[in-house]
Amino acid sequence: MVWRSEFGGKRWRESLGEPNKRAFETRVASGEVHGVIAFDGKEPVGWCSIGPRGDFPGLGRSRVLQTDWSPTTWSVTCFFIPPKRRGEGVATAMLQAAVELARKRGATAIEGYPQKMLASGEALPGPFAWTGVPALFERCGFKRLNPGDGRPIYVKALVATRDRAVAKPKTRGARA
């Protein structure tokens, strides 16, 4: 919810926990939230949050995530994969499915904001990689928008299909 919230600072901290959970459930029930869920059979094994960049006011508050974007730019803002399922390709399958969902909903570009890797090259601990890591976006054809040492921003140009149907991903195990 951090990216979906219109407020930061003290108001954001006051909404942590149950208030955010209720707010998110309300948004899901209204159809306002986009995302993909990965399944292993009937068991959900991952979630990826995606939507039009304008649906994420928190991105506008972040001085390090500013880009030139249009109303047809979508953003991938969050991944959740249980620790026991990490390293199995779940994030890659979800990102590929998210790209197809965005394309079918009219997106012309999709952005991602992964965490930088540790200087030593070690993997980030799972809780700190909730926005993904650069290698994930690179595997899926994203290009780094802002070279340098700052927070990475990756972008992928899309050809929108304007098909309003729910995306049917080509990847095994993730669906919108």
N, C-alpha and C positions, 0 to 999 in steps of 0.2 A: 504493500500500500504506500510505501514511501514515495514512489514516483507518481501515484495517482492522487495523492493528497494536495489540496490547494494551499495547505499551510505547512510551514516549517517551524523550527525552533520549539518554543514552549508548547504551542498548540499541538504540534506533531507528537511531542513526548506524552502529552496528556491523552492522546488517542491510542497509544500502544495497547496491545492485548485485545481484550474483549470489544472495545469500541471499534477498532479496525476490523476485527473479524465480522462484526455485524454489518459494518459499512460495505465490506467486500461481498458478503452474502447478498445484500440488497442489490448491489451492482450486477452480480451474476444473475440473480433472478430477473432483473430488468432486461437482460440481454446486452448490456452495455460493455461487458468484459469479453475480450477475445483471448484465446489461448489454445494450446494443444496439450493433450495428455497422452503419455506413452503408457502402453499396457503390455504386460507379459501374460498372455491369455486374458483372463478377466481381472488380473491384479494390476492396479495403477502403479507405475514405477517412476513416473516423472511428470512434471508440469512445466510449461514454458509460457510466460506472459508476453503477449504481443498486442499491439493495437496502433491506431493512428497516433503519431507523436503528440498531437494536440490533446489527446486524452490523458497525457502525463504531465500535469503542471509542474511537478517536481523537476523535470528535465529543464524547464525554463528558469527555475531558481538556481540551478547549478551553473556556476560560471565556467567550469571546466568542460561542460558538455554542450556548449553552444555551437550550433552549426547553421548554415543556410538551409532551411527546409521548407517544404511546401505542404499544403493540406493533404497531399497524397503520399507523404513520407510516413512510414510506419516505424515503430521502435520495438526491439526485443529488449525487455527490461529485467527479466528474472527467469532463472531456472531453479527448480527444486528436484533433486534426485536423492533418494535415501542413501545413506553411506554404503550400505551393502550392495547397491546397484551401480555405483560409480565405476567408471573405467570399462563399461560394457558397450559404449556407443549410444547410450540413451540420449545424451545431450545432442549429439550429431543428428540422430533421427528426428528429434523434436525440432531442431533448428531448420532442417530441411522441410519439415511439414509446416513450420511457421512461415517460411518463405512462400510456400505454395498457397497457404491461407491468405497471406497478405496480397499476393498477386491476384488471386481470384476475387478479392474484395476491392480491387482497384488501386492498390499501391503501385507507385512508380519507383520507389526506393525504400529500402529498409536499413535501419541503423542498429548497431549494437555497441555496447559500452563495457567491454570486458575489463577485468582487473589485470593490471600488469603482473607479470611473473616476478617472483623474488629474484633479487640480484644474483643469487647463487645458482639460479636455474632450477631450484627445487620447486615442486608443485605447491600451490597455495593450499592451505587447509580448506576442506570442503565448505565450511560456513562462510569463508571469505570469497568464494568463487561463485556467488549466487548470480552474478551478471555474466558469467562465462569467463573464458580465458581466450587470449588472442588466437591460439592454434585452432580452437573450435571454429571461430569465424573464418579463418583462413581456409580450413578444410572445406567449408561450404561456399567458397568463392567470393567472400567479402574482401574488400581492399581497405587498408588503413587510410583514413581521411586526414589525419593530423600527425605527420611524422615528428619524431622528437621524443622527449622524455616525459611528456605530460600523460594524462589519462588517455588511453587509446579510445578512439572512436572509429568504428568500422562501418562501411556502407556497401550496399549491393544495389545496383541499378536493376530495375525490373521492367518488364513489358507487361502492363496491366491487361488482364483479360476481361475485366468487368463482369465476370460470371458471379452472380450473387449466391450461387450454391455453396454449400459447405465444402471446403477443400478435402479432397481425397488424396492424401500424401502417397508418394511412390515408395516411401520408406517403410520398412516392416516395423510394426510395433508402436507407431505414433499416429494419432489421428486428431483432427480438429473437432 
